[in-house]
Amino acid sequence: MQRSLLVFTLILFGALSAMALWQSGYWGILAPHFQSFGEGQVLADLVIALSLVMVWMWRDAKAAGRNPWPWMIATLTTGSFGPLFYLLTRKSAEAEKVG
C-alpha cells in the first residue's frame, strides 16, 4: 500500500477521532453501540474485522521478525490506529527482497 495513502488516511481518521473525542468523550463514542441491535451489529462487525486484522498482523509480524504485541495492544486500545500504524511501519515486499 502506498505510504502517502496511509498517511492521508491517518490524518483524516485522526482528525475525525479527535473531533469525536472532543465532542463526546471516549464513553460517548462507545455508548450508542449499546442502545439498539442495529448499533450493536456495527460494533460486532468492527470487533470481528479488527480481530481478523489482528490475526493477520500477528502472523505478518512474526514472519518479519517483529514483536507483534505493541500492535495488538494498540489495536485493542485505539482500534484502527493500530493496524494503520503497523502498515505505515511495515517494510514493503520489494524492500525486503532488496535489503
SEKOLLUM-858125 format. One record per residue (C-alpha): residue number from 1; residue in three letters; z, x, y. Coordinates in Angstrom, 1 decimal, always signed. Layout:
# residues N
{NUM,ALA,{Z,X,Y}}
...
END
This chain:
# residues 99
{1,MET,{+0.0,+0.0,+0.0}}
{2,GLN,{-0.8,+1.3,+3.4}}
{3,ARG,{+2.2,+2.8,+5.2}}
{4,SER,{+1.2,+1.1,+8.6}}
{5,LEU,{+1.2,-2.3,+6.9}}
{6,LEU,{+4.7,-1.7,+5.6}}
{7,VAL,{+6.0,-0.5,+8.9}}
{8,PHE,{+4.4,-3.5,+10.7}}
{9,THR,{+5.9,-5.9,+8.1}}
{10,LEU,{+9.3,-4.2,+8.5}}
{11,ILE,{+9.2,-4.5,+12.3}}
{12,LEU,{+8.2,-8.2,+12.3}}
{13,PHE,{+10.6,-9.2,+9.5}}
{14,GLY,{+13.3,-7.1,+11.1}}
{15,ALA,{+12.8,-8.9,+14.4}}
{16,LEU,{+12.9,-12.3,+12.7}}
{17,SER,{+16.0,-11.4,+10.7}}
{18,ALA,{+17.7,-10.1,+13.9}}
{19,MET,{+17.0,-13.3,+15.7}}
{20,ALA,{+18.2,-15.4,+12.8}}
{21,LEU,{+21.4,-13.4,+12.6}}
{22,TRP,{+22.0,-13.6,+16.3}}
{23,GLN,{+21.4,-17.3,+16.4}}
{24,SER,{+23.0,-18.5,+13.2}}
{25,GLY,{+25.1,-15.6,+11.7}}
{26,TYR,{+25.0,-14.4,+8.1}}
{27,TRP,{+26.5,-17.6,+6.7}}
{28,GLY,{+24.3,-19.7,+8.9}}
{29,ILE,{+21.3,-18.3,+7.2}}
{30,LEU,{+22.6,-18.9,+3.7}}
{31,ALA,{+24.4,-22.3,+4.2}}
{32,PRO,{+21.3,-24.5,+4.4}}
{33,HIS,{+20.3,-23.5,+0.9}}
{34,PHE,{+23.3,-25.3,-0.5}}
{35,GLN,{+22.6,-28.6,+1.3}}
{36,SER,{+19.9,-30.1,-0.9}}
{37,PHE,{+17.9,-29.4,-4.1}}
{38,GLY,{+14.8,-28.5,-2.1}}
{39,GLU,{+16.6,-25.8,-0.2}}
{40,GLY,{+18.4,-24.7,-3.3}}
{41,GLN,{+15.0,-24.3,-5.0}}
{42,VAL,{+13.9,-22.0,-2.2}}
{43,LEU,{+17.0,-19.8,-2.7}}
{44,ALA,{+16.5,-19.8,-6.5}}
{45,ASP,{+12.9,-18.8,-6.0}}
{46,LEU,{+13.9,-15.9,-3.8}}
{47,VAL,{+16.6,-14.8,-6.3}}
{48,ILE,{+14.0,-14.8,-9.2}}
{49,ALA,{+11.4,-13.0,-7.1}}
{50,LEU,{+13.8,-10.3,-6.0}}
{51,SER,{+15.2,-9.9,-9.5}}
{52,LEU,{+11.7,-9.2,-10.8}}
{53,VAL,{+11.1,-6.7,-8.0}}
{54,MET,{+14.4,-5.0,-8.8}}
{55,VAL,{+13.3,-4.6,-12.4}}
{56,TRP,{+10.0,-3.0,-11.2}}
{57,MET,{+11.8,-0.8,-8.7}}
{58,TRP,{+14.3,+0.4,-11.3}}
{59,ARG,{+11.5,+1.4,-13.7}}
{60,ASP,{+9.4,+2.9,-11.0}}
{61,ALA,{+12.3,+4.9,-9.5}}
{62,LYS,{+13.4,+6.2,-13.0}}
{63,ALA,{+9.8,+7.2,-13.8}}
{64,ALA,{+9.5,+9.1,-10.4}}
{65,GLY,{+12.9,+10.8,-11.0}}
{66,ARG,{+14.6,+8.9,-8.2}}
{67,ASN,{+18.0,+7.3,-8.2}}
{68,PRO,{+17.4,+3.5,-8.3}}
{69,TRP,{+21.0,+2.5,-7.2}}
{70,PRO,{+20.5,+2.7,-3.4}}
{71,TRP,{+17.5,+0.4,-3.7}}
{72,MET,{+19.3,-2.1,-6.0}}
{73,ILE,{+22.3,-2.2,-3.6}}
{74,ALA,{+20.0,-2.5,-0.6}}
{75,THR,{+18.2,-5.4,-2.2}}
{76,LEU,{+21.4,-7.2,-3.2}}
{77,THR,{+22.8,-6.9,+0.3}}
{78,THR,{+19.8,-7.1,+2.6}}
{79,GLY,{+17.2,-9.0,+0.5}}
{80,SER,{+13.6,-8.0,+1.0}}
{81,PHE,{+14.5,-5.0,+3.2}}
{82,GLY,{+15.4,-3.1,+0.0}}
{83,PRO,{+12.0,-3.3,-1.6}}
{84,LEU,{+10.2,-2.7,+1.7}}
{85,PHE,{+12.1,+0.5,+2.4}}
{86,TYR,{+11.6,+1.6,-1.2}}
{87,LEU,{+7.9,+1.2,-0.8}}
{88,LEU,{+7.9,+3.0,+2.5}}
{89,THR,{+9.7,+6.0,+1.0}}
{90,ARG,{+7.8,+5.9,-2.3}}
{91,LYS,{+5.1,+8.6,-3.0}}
{92,SER,{+1.7,+7.2,-3.5}}
{93,ALA,{-0.1,+7.8,-6.8}}
{94,GLU,{-2.6,+10.1,-5.0}}
{95,ALA,{+0.2,+12.2,-3.6}}
{96,GLU,{+1.8,+12.5,-7.0}}
{97,LYS,{-1.4,+13.8,-8.5}}
{98,VAL,{-1.9,+16.4,-5.8}}
{99,GLY,{+1.7,+17.5,-5.5}}
END
